Amino acid sequence: MASFLRTKYLTTPRNIITTDEDGQFYPDIMLFPFERFRVTIPLTKHIMGQLDIERFDLLMYRFYGSTQYDDLVMWYNNIEYISRISIGDTIYLPAKEDIEKFYTENTL
């Protein structure tokens, strides 16, 4: 699935593309239809430690082999900002296959 990671946002539909004040285009991840996300594989429960909070990207890499899924994981756990998580809080990690299926169905 390496090509998926390189093209995750390159195939984003136009209605999800936003322009910043400098005229640069970028996908607005919050416009993805997250309500369509479905869990088909059991979630993994993870208790957050200090390093997980300070380096959420490393947690994503350890679990998924990529840092690409942080936005969906934060949305799924109703986390607005990682700084609002405390040591000992529990988050749930959807399976990589469910996330990839969601992005594939909603970006092509």
Protein Blocks (a to p, Z undefined) as FASTA:
>chain_A
ZZmmmmmmmmgcfklpccdfkopacddfklpcfklpccfbdcddddddfklmmmmmlmmm
mmnopaklmmmmmmmnopablklpcehiacddddfklmmmmmmmmmZZ
